[in-house]
Amino acid sequence: MDETLSDMIQRPEPLDGKKLFKDIVKSVLQLHEHYIIHRDIKPSNIMSSHATGVLKVIDYGMAKEVDF
């Protein structure tokens, strides 16, 4: 079952902060490579895939495409 970072934080097991940070930064960098700014990064907008364990940024309702 996929779950958000908000859900993961509620569990008693410790989280691997280094992996979490690395996955989140990687997702944000991929967005920025496509000139997209998310503008609403928060634990409930970060989803973990149960199959892969990789964190992804979700919910692009506040996202904005920028032109440099």
Secondary structure by P-SEA (a helix, b strand, c coil): ccccaaaaaacccccaaaaaaaaaaaaaaaaaaacccccccccccccccccccbbbbcccccbbbbcc
